[in-house]
Amino acid sequence: MAEAARRVARDKVDASQVIIGKAWDTIRPLGSVEHLFWLIDQNRPAHFAVTAQISGEATPRDWRKALDRVQERHPLLSVCIDGRPGSVPRFRQADAAPIPLRIVEKEPRSRWEHEVGVELATPFDPSQAPLMRAVLIQGVRDAAFMLVAHHAIADGLSLAYAIRDTLGALAGGFLDAGRSREYPGATGRRLSVRFV
């Protein structure tokens, strides 16, 4: 309780906005560009998708574990936006909100564009975490992996890095920027990626 009182005093947050415990934690106010995208989203969707075609084999369970590891690494992949009238909108983090993973069992080369359209037609509720979701289009030998995010938490480059990190986690570890597009990992699994 004392920590909540200090947070209200330090951050000048309305006491009704502070939830005690670990379920929700205020991260920070939105920056100016994040705030702009949050405002735009109130009138028209402000989200986008980045898709990569993947060669290699992995199970949906492997993809789920990899997404969970990436979400642990990047705090903004677990946030929602708390924006009440008359207040400064803030990112709030939810502990138990995994990135949704939708699995489509079709040939990815003929299906990925359709699935991008489906995702872009599905808006985010900024008050519900997380503001990202994933789609795995699983074919017999190849897959397409798509990340969809609200523009307040990501841009195209950051989603490309999130895909890179997901592939690194899938291969058994994280990779530094600037490495090869093949991911040999601790699991011995080899994956290659091509962004589409």
PyRosetta script that sets phi, psi and omega in degrees:
from pyrosetta import init, pose_from_sequence

init()
pose = pose_from_sequence("MAEAARRVARDKVDASQVIIGKAWDTIRPLGSVEHLFWLIDQNRPAHFAVTAQISGEATPRDWRKALDRVQERHPLLSVCIDGRPGSVPRFRQADAAPIPLRIVEKEPRSRWEHEVGVELATPFDPSQAPLMRAVLIQGVRDAAFMLVAHHAIADGLSLAYAIRDTLGALAGGFLDAGRSREYPGATGRRLSVRFV")
pose.set_psi(1, -41.1)
pose.set_omega(1, 179.4)
pose.set_phi(2, -63.0)
pose.set_psi(2, -38.5)
pose.set_omega(2, 177.9)
pose.set_phi(3, -62.0)
pose.set_psi(3, -41.4)
pose.set_omega(3, 178.4)
pose.set_phi(4, -62.8)
pose.set_psi(4, -40.2)
pose.set_omega(4, 178.4)
pose.set_phi(5, -64.8)
pose.set_psi(5, -41.7)
pose.set_omega(5, 177.3)
pose.set_phi(6, -62.8)
pose.set_psi(6, -39.6)
pose.set_omega(6, -179.5)
pose.set_phi(7, -64.6)
pose.set_psi(7, -40.8)
pose.set_omega(7, 178.0)
pose.set_phi(8, -62.0)
pose.set_psi(8, -45.2)
pose.set_omega(8, -179.2)
pose.set_phi(9, -67.8)
pose.set_psi(9, -45.3)
pose.set_omega(9, -176.3)
pose.set_phi(10, -67.2)
pose.set_psi(10, -47.5)
pose.set_omega(10, -173.6)
pose.set_phi(11, -94.1)
pose.set_psi(11, -0.5)
pose.set_omega(11, -177.7)
pose.set_phi(12, 53.4)
pose.set_psi(12, 45.8)
pose.set_omega(12, 179.9)
pose.set_phi(13, -96.1)
pose.set_psi(13, 141.3)
pose.set_omega(13, 173.9)
pose.set_phi(14, -60.4)
pose.set_psi(14, 130.5)
pose.set_omega(14, -176.6)
pose.set_phi(15, -58.6)
pose.set_psi(15, -28.0)
pose.set_omega(15, 179.3)
pose.set_phi(16, -70.5)
pose.set_psi(16, -14.3)
pose.set_omega(16, -179.7)
pose.set_phi(17, -91.2)
pose.set_psi(17, -9.5)
pose.set_omega(17, -178.0)
pose.set_phi(18, -92.2)
pose.set_psi(18, 121.6)
pose.set_omega(18, 176.6)
pose.set_phi(19, -104.3)
pose.set_psi(19, 123.8)
pose.set_omega(19, -175.6)
pose.set_phi(20, -79.5)
pose.set_psi(20, 141.6)
pose.set_omega(20, 179.6)
pose.set_phi(21, 109.0)
pose.set_psi(21, -174.2)
pose.set_omega(21, -174.9)
pose.set_phi(22, -94.8)
pose.set_psi(22, -5.6)
pose.set_omega(22, -175.6)
pose.set_phi(23, -62.1)
pose.set_psi(23, -37.7)
pose.set_omega(23, -179.2)
pose.set_phi(24, -137.1)
pose.set_psi(24, 137.6)
pose.set_omega(24, 175.7)
pose.set_phi(25, -137.1)
pose.set_psi(25, 133.8)
pose.set_omega(25, 174.5)
pose.set_phi(26, -71.7)
pose.set_psi(26, 130.3)
pose.set_omega(26, 177.7)
pose.set_phi(27, -92.4)
pose.set_psi(27, -58.8)
pose.set_omega(27, -178.6)
pose.set_phi(28, -174.0)
pose.set_psi(28, 164.3)
pose.set_omega(28, 172.7)
pose.set_phi(29, -67.7)
pose.set_psi(29, 155.9)
pose.set_omega(29, 175.5)
pose.set_phi(30, -67.5)
pose.set_psi(30, 141.4)
pose.set_omega(30, 172.2)
pose.set_phi(31, -72.8)
pose.set_psi(31, 174.5)
pose.set_omega(31, -173.9)
pose.set_phi(32, -62.7)
pose.set_psi(32, -42.6)
pose.set_omega(32, 179.8)
pose.set_phi(33, -71.8)
pose.set_psi(33, -40.3)
pose.set_omega(33, 176.4)
pose.set_phi(34, -60.0)
pose.set_psi(34, -42.3)
pose.set_omega(34, 178.2)
pose.set_phi(35, -62.2)
pose.set_psi(35, -42.7)
pose.set_omega(35, 178.1)
pose.set_phi(36, -58.3)
pose.set_psi(36, -47.1)
pose.set_omega(36, 179.7)
pose.set_phi(37, -66.0)
pose.set_psi(37, -34.5)
pose.set_omega(37, 176.3)
pose.set_phi(38, -63.7)
pose.set_psi(38, -42.6)
pose.set_omega(38, 178.3)
pose.set_phi(39, -66.5)
pose.set_psi(39, -44.3)
pose.set_omega(39, 178.2)
pose.set_phi(40, -57.9)
pose.set_psi(40, -42.2)
pose.set_omega(40, -177.3)
pose.set_phi(41, -62.6)
pose.set_psi(41, -20.2)
pose.set_omega(41, 178.5)
pose.set_phi(42, -72.2)
pose.set_psi(42, -17.1)
pose.set_omega(42, 179.2)
pose.set_phi(43, -113.8)
pose.set_psi(43, -28.4)
pose.set_omega(43, 176.4)
pose.set_phi(44, -155.0)
pose.set_psi(44, 149.5)
pose.set_omega(44, -175.4)
pose.set_phi(45, -57.8)
pose.set_psi(45, 138.5)
pose.set_omega(45, 178.7)
pose.set_phi(46, -123.8)
pose.set_psi(46, 58.6)
pose.set_omega(46, 176.2)
pose.set_phi(47, -133.3)
pose.set_psi(47, 165.5)
pose.set_omega(47, -173.4)
pose.set_phi(48, -152.4)
pose.set_psi(48, 170.7)
pose.set_omega(48, -177.5)
pose.set_phi(49, -131.6)
pose.set_psi(49, 147.3)
pose.set_omega(49, 170.5)
pose.set_phi(50, -126.2)
pose.set_psi(50, 130.8)
pose.set_omega(50, -175.9)
pose.set_phi(51, -123.8)
pose.set_psi(51, 141.5)
pose.set_omega(51, 176.6)
pose.set_phi(52, -129.7)
pose.set_psi(52, 138.4)
pose.set_omega(52, 173.1)
pose.set_phi(53, -89.1)
pose.set_psi(53, 131.7)
pose.set_omega(53, -173.5)
pose.set_phi(54, -117.2)
pose.set_psi(54, 132.3)
pose.set_omega(54, 170.9)
pose.set_phi(55, -107.9)
pose.set_psi(55, 129.1)
pose.set_omega(55, -177.8)
pose.set_phi(56, 138.0)
pose.set_psi(56, 171.5)
pose.set_omega(56, -176.4)
pose.set_phi(57, -116.7)
pose.set_psi(57, 135.6)
pose.set_omega(57, 175.0)
pose.set_phi(58, -158.5)
pose.set_psi(58, 148.1)
pose.set_omega(58, -179.9)
pose.set_phi(59, -87.1)
pose.set_psi(59, 159.7)
pose.set_omega(59, 174.7)
pose.set_phi(60, -56.2)
pose.set_psi(60, -34.7)
pose.set_omega(60, 177.3)
pose.set_phi(61, -63.2)
pose.set_psi(61, -39.5)
pose.set_omega(61, 176.9)
pose.set_phi(62, -62.3)
pose.set_psi(62, -42.6)
pose.set_omega(62, 179.0)
pose.set_phi(63, -62.8)
pose.set_psi(63, -41.3)
pose.set_omega(63, 179.6)
pose.set_phi(64, -60.5)
pose.set_psi(64, -47.1)
pose.set_omega(64, 179.3)
pose.set_phi(65, -61.4)
pose.set_psi(65, -41.8)
pose.set_omega(65, -180.0)
pose.set_phi(66, -63.5)
pose.set_psi(66, -44.1)
pose.set_omega(66, 177.9)
pose.set_phi(67, -61.3)
pose.set_psi(67, -40.7)
pose.set_omega(67, 178.9)
pose.set_phi(68, -62.1)
pose.set_psi(68, -40.5)
pose.set_omega(68, 178.9)
pose.set_phi(69, -65.6)
pose.set_psi(69, -41.3)
pose.set_omega(69, 179.2)
pose.set_phi(70, -65.7)
pose.set_psi(70, -40.5)
pose.set_omega(70, 179.3)
pose.set_phi(71, -64.2)
pose.set_psi(71, -36.4)
pose.set_omega(71, 175.9)
pose.set_phi(72, -63.9)
pose.set_psi(72, -34.5)
pose.set_omega(72, -177.1)
pose.set_phi(73, -75.5)
pose.set_psi(73, -34.2)
pose.set_omega(73, -173.8)
pose.set_phi(74, -114.1)
pose.set_psi(74, 102.1)
pose.set_omega(74, -175.7)
pose.set_phi(75, -56.8)
pose.set_psi(75, -34.1)
pose.set_omega(75, -178.2)
pose.set_phi(76, -68.4)
pose.set_psi(76, -11.4)
pose.set_omega(76, 177.5)
pose.set_phi(77, -82.0)
pose.set_psi(77, 5.1)
pose.set_omega(77, 179.0)
pose.set_phi(78, -125.8)
pose.set_psi(78, 19.1)
pose.set_omega(78, -173.3)
pose.set_phi(79, -106.5)
pose.set_psi(79, 161.7)
pose.set_omega(79, 164.5)
pose.set_phi(80, -126.0)
pose.set_psi(80, 177.6)
pose.set_omega(80, 179.7)
pose.set_phi(81, -114.8)
pose.set_psi(81, 123.5)
pose.set_omega(81, 176.7)
pose.set_phi(82, -98.2)
pose.set_psi(82, 101.2)
pose.set_omega(82, -179.3)
pose.set_phi(83, -128.8)
pose.set_psi(83, 101.5)
pose.set_omega(83, 179.7)
pose.set_phi(84, -100.6)
pose.set_psi(84, 149.8)
pose.set_omega(84, 179.5)
pose.set_phi(85, -53.8)
pose.set_psi(85, 131.8)
pose.set_omega(85, 178.2)
pose.set_phi(86, 81.8)
pose.set_psi(86, 4.0)
pose.set_omega(86, 179.6)
pose.set_phi(87, -119.5)
pose.set_psi(87, 165.0)
pose.set_omega(87, 175.8)
pose.set_phi(88, -81.1)
pose.set_psi(88, 124.0)
pose.set_omega(88, 179.2)
pose.set_phi(89, -64.4)
pose.set_psi(89, 142.1)
pose.set_omega(89, -176.4)
pose.set_phi(90, -132.1)
pose.set_psi(90, 147.8)
pose.set_omega(90, 169.9)
pose.set_phi(91, -76.6)
pose.set_psi(91, 136.5)
pose.set_omega(91, 173.7)
pose.set_phi(92, -125.9)
pose.set_psi(92, 138.9)
pose.set_omega(92, -176.6)
pose.set_phi(93, -101.7)
pose.set_psi(93, 135.4)
pose.set_omega(93, 176.3)
pose.set_phi(94, -110.1)
pose.set_psi(94, 128.7)
pose.set_omega(94, -177.8)
pose.set_phi(95, -71.0)
pose.set_psi(95, -38.1)
pose.set_omega(95, -169.2)
pose.set_phi(96, -109.1)
pose.set_psi(96, 40.2)
pose.set_omega(96, 179.9)
pose.set_phi(97, -122.4)
pose.set_psi(97, 87.9)
pose.set_omega(97, -179.5)
pose.set_phi(98, -69.0)
pose.set_psi(98, 155.2)
pose.set_omega(98, 174.9)
pose.set_phi(99, -63.8)
pose.set_psi(99, 121.8)
pose.set_omega(99, 178.9)
pose.set_phi(100, -62.1)
pose.set_psi(100, 137.7)
pose.set_omega(100, 177.8)
pose.set_phi(101, -122.6)
pose.set_psi(101, 113.6)
pose.set_omega(101, 177.0)
pose.set_phi(102, -100.3)
pose.set_psi(102, 132.4)
pose.set_omega(102, -177.4)
pose.set_phi(103, -112.2)
pose.set_psi(103, 128.8)
pose.set_omega(103, 178.3)
pose.set_phi(104, -119.4)
pose.set_psi(104, 122.8)
pose.set_omega(104, 179.7)
pose.set_phi(105, -97.2)
pose.set_psi(105, 86.4)
pose.set_omega(105, 178.9)
pose.set_phi(106, -148.0)
pose.set_psi(106, 170.9)
pose.set_omega(106, 175.6)
pose.set_phi(107, -72.9)
pose.set_psi(107, 122.4)
pose.set_omega(107, -172.0)
pose.set_phi(108, -65.6)
pose.set_psi(108, -35.1)
pose.set_omega(108, -176.4)
pose.set_phi(109, -64.1)
pose.set_psi(109, -30.0)
pose.set_omega(109, -179.5)
pose.set_phi(110, -97.8)
pose.set_psi(110, -5.0)
pose.set_omega(110, -172.2)
pose.set_phi(111, -118.1)
pose.set_psi(111, -19.1)
pose.set_omega(111, -169.9)
pose.set_phi(112, -63.2)
pose.set_psi(112, -38.0)
pose.set_omega(112, -178.7)
pose.set_phi(113, -64.9)
pose.set_psi(113, -40.2)
pose.set_omega(113, 177.3)
pose.set_phi(114, -60.6)
pose.set_psi(114, -44.0)
pose.set_omega(114, -178.1)
pose.set_phi(115, -68.2)
pose.set_psi(115, -33.6)
pose.set_omega(115, 173.5)
pose.set_phi(116, -60.2)
pose.set_psi(116, -44.5)
pose.set_omega(116, 178.3)
pose.set_phi(117, -60.3)
pose.set_psi(117, -42.3)
pose.set_omega(117, 177.6)
pose.set_phi(118, -60.4)
pose.set_psi(118, -45.8)
pose.set_omega(118, -178.1)
pose.set_phi(119, -67.5)
pose.set_psi(119, -39.3)
pose.set_omega(119, 179.9)
pose.set_phi(120, -70.0)
pose.set_psi(120, -22.6)
pose.set_omega(120, 177.1)
pose.set_phi(121, -84.6)
pose.set_psi(121, -5.3)
pose.set_omega(121, -178.9)
pose.set_phi(122, -107.4)
pose.set_psi(122, 104.9)
pose.set_omega(122, -176.5)
pose.set_phi(123, -73.4)
pose.set_psi(123, 161.4)
pose.set_omega(123, 171.6)
pose.set_phi(124, -91.2)
pose.set_psi(124, 150.0)
pose.set_omega(124, 167.0)
pose.set_phi(125, -97.2)
pose.set_psi(125, 105.8)
pose.set_omega(125, -175.3)
pose.set_phi(126, -58.2)
pose.set_psi(126, -20.0)
pose.set_omega(126, -179.6)
pose.set_phi(127, -84.3)
pose.set_psi(127, -2.3)
pose.set_omega(127, 179.5)
pose.set_phi(128, -116.5)
pose.set_psi(128, 126.2)
pose.set_omega(128, 178.2)
pose.set_phi(129, -86.5)
pose.set_psi(129, 153.0)
pose.set_omega(129, -7.4)
pose.set_phi(130, -86.8)
pose.set_psi(130, 167.3)
pose.set_omega(130, 179.3)
pose.set_phi(131, -98.3)
pose.set_psi(131, 35.8)
pose.set_omega(131, 177.4)
pose.set_phi(132, -147.0)
pose.set_psi(132, 149.4)
pose.set_omega(132, 171.8)
pose.set_phi(133, -144.8)
pose.set_psi(133, 164.0)
pose.set_omega(133, -176.3)
pose.set_phi(134, -130.1)
pose.set_psi(134, 151.0)
pose.set_omega(134, 175.2)
pose.set_phi(135, -131.6)
pose.set_psi(135, 131.2)
pose.set_omega(135, 174.2)
pose.set_phi(136, -113.8)
pose.set_psi(136, 117.8)
pose.set_omega(136, 176.3)
pose.set_phi(137, -101.8)
pose.set_psi(137, 103.0)
pose.set_omega(137, -170.9)
pose.set_phi(138, -97.4)
pose.set_psi(138, 117.2)
pose.set_omega(138, 173.8)
pose.set_phi(139, -100.1)
pose.set_psi(139, -170.9)
pose.set_omega(139, -179.8)
pose.set_phi(140, -67.3)
pose.set_psi(140, -45.7)
pose.set_omega(140, -177.3)
pose.set_phi(141, -117.9)
pose.set_psi(141, -25.7)
pose.set_omega(141, -176.2)
pose.set_phi(142, -120.9)
pose.set_psi(142, 169.8)
pose.set_omega(142, 176.8)
pose.set_phi(143, -144.7)
pose.set_psi(143, 159.6)
pose.set_omega(143, 167.9)
pose.set_phi(144, -119.7)
pose.set_psi(144, 133.4)
pose.set_omega(144, -179.1)
pose.set_phi(145, -119.2)
pose.set_psi(145, 127.0)
pose.set_omega(145, -175.6)
pose.set_phi(146, -123.6)
pose.set_psi(146, 133.8)
pose.set_omega(146, 169.3)
pose.set_phi(147, -112.1)
pose.set_psi(147, 135.1)
pose.set_omega(147, 179.4)
pose.set_phi(148, -122.3)
pose.set_psi(148, 131.0)
pose.set_omega(148, -176.3)
pose.set_phi(149, -140.9)
pose.set_psi(149, 151.7)
pose.set_omega(149, 170.8)
pose.set_phi(150, -71.0)
pose.set_psi(150, 138.2)
pose.set_omega(150, -176.0)
pose.set_phi(151, -66.7)
pose.set_psi(151, -14.5)
pose.set_omega(151, 177.6)
pose.set_phi(152, -71.0)
pose.set_psi(152, -20.8)
pose.set_omega(152, -178.1)
pose.set_phi(153, -110.7)
pose.set_psi(153, -10.5)
pose.set_omega(153, -174.3)
pose.set_phi(154, -157.3)
pose.set_psi(154, 161.7)
pose.set_omega(154, 169.3)
pose.set_phi(155, -127.2)
pose.set_psi(155, -178.4)
pose.set_omega(155, -176.5)
pose.set_phi(156, -59.0)
pose.set_psi(156, -41.6)
pose.set_omega(156, -179.0)
pose.set_phi(157, -67.4)
pose.set_psi(157, -41.3)
pose.set_omega(157, 179.9)
pose.set_phi(158, -66.5)
pose.set_psi(158, -32.5)
pose.set_omega(158, 175.6)
pose.set_phi(159, -71.0)
pose.set_psi(159, -35.0)
pose.set_omega(159, 174.9)
pose.set_phi(160, -61.6)
pose.set_psi(160, -41.6)
pose.set_omega(160, 176.2)
pose.set_phi(161, -65.3)
pose.set_psi(161, -37.4)
pose.set_omega(161, 178.4)
pose.set_phi(162, -65.0)
pose.set_psi(162, -37.6)
pose.set_omega(162, 175.4)
pose.set_phi(163, -65.9)
pose.set_psi(163, -43.5)
pose.set_omega(163, 177.0)
pose.set_phi(164, -56.9)
pose.set_psi(164, -45.9)
pose.set_omega(164, -179.7)
pose.set_phi(165, -66.3)
pose.set_psi(165, -36.9)
pose.set_omega(165, 177.3)
pose.set_phi(166, -62.6)
pose.set_psi(166, -44.3)
pose.set_omega(166, 178.3)
pose.set_phi(167, -65.3)
pose.set_psi(167, -38.5)
pose.set_omega(167, 176.7)
pose.set_phi(168, -62.6)
pose.set_psi(168, -43.2)
pose.set_omega(168, 177.9)
pose.set_phi(169, -65.7)
pose.set_psi(169, -38.7)
pose.set_omega(169, 178.1)
pose.set_phi(170, -62.2)
pose.set_psi(170, -34.7)
pose.set_omega(170, -179.4)
pose.set_phi(171, -85.2)
pose.set_psi(171, -3.0)
pose.set_omega(171, 175.0)
pose.set_phi(172, 110.6)
pose.set_psi(172, 3.6)
pose.set_omega(172, 178.4)
pose.set_phi(173, -173.7)
pose.set_psi(173, 174.8)
pose.set_omega(173, 176.5)
pose.set_phi(174, -98.4)
pose.set_psi(174, 149.6)
pose.set_omega(174, -178.9)
pose.set_phi(175, -113.6)
pose.set_psi(175, 153.8)
pose.set_omega(175, 174.3)
pose.set_phi(176, -78.3)
pose.set_psi(176, 156.1)
pose.set_omega(176, 176.5)
pose.set_phi(177, -62.2)
pose.set_psi(177, 150.1)
pose.set_omega(177, 174.6)
pose.set_phi(178, 86.2)
pose.set_psi(178, 7.7)
pose.set_omega(178, 179.3)
pose.set_phi(179, -85.6)
pose.set_psi(179, 173.6)
pose.set_omega(179, 179.0)
pose.set_phi(180, -59.5)
pose.set_psi(180, 159.0)
pose.set_omega(180, 177.6)
pose.set_phi(181, -83.3)
pose.set_psi(181, 2.2)
pose.set_omega(181, 171.6)
pose.set_phi(182, -98.9)
pose.set_psi(182, 142.6)
pose.set_omega(182, -172.4)
pose.set_phi(183, -122.0)
pose.set_psi(183, 79.7)
pose.set_omega(183, 172.2)
pose.set_phi(184, -76.8)
pose.set_psi(184, 129.1)
pose.set_omega(184, -176.9)
pose.set_phi(185, -127.7)
pose.set_psi(185, -173.2)
pose.set_omega(185, -178.3)
pose.set_phi(186, -61.7)
pose.set_psi(186, -24.6)
pose.set_omega(186, -179.1)
pose.set_phi(187, -81.0)
pose.set_psi(187, -9.3)
pose.set_omega(187, -176.3)
pose.set_phi(188, 80.3)
pose.set_psi(188, 0.4)
pose.set_omega(188, -179.1)
pose.set_phi(189, -77.2)
pose.set_psi(189, 134.5)
pose.set_omega(189, 176.8)
pose.set_phi(190, -112.8)
pose.set_psi(190, 128.0)
pose.set_omega(190, 179.0)
pose.set_phi(191, -127.5)
pose.set_psi(191, 145.9)
pose.set_omega(191, 170.9)
pose.set_phi(192, -128.2)
pose.set_psi(192, 154.1)
pose.set_omega(192, -172.4)
pose.set_phi(193, -133.8)
pose.set_psi(193, 147.1)
pose.set_omega(193, 172.4)
pose.set_phi(194, -138.8)
pose.set_psi(194, 120.6)
pose.set_omega(194, 178.8)
pose.set_phi(195, -76.3)
pose.set_psi(195, 137.6)
pose.set_omega(195, -179.2)
pose.set_phi(196, -116.7)
pose.dump_pdb("model.pdb")
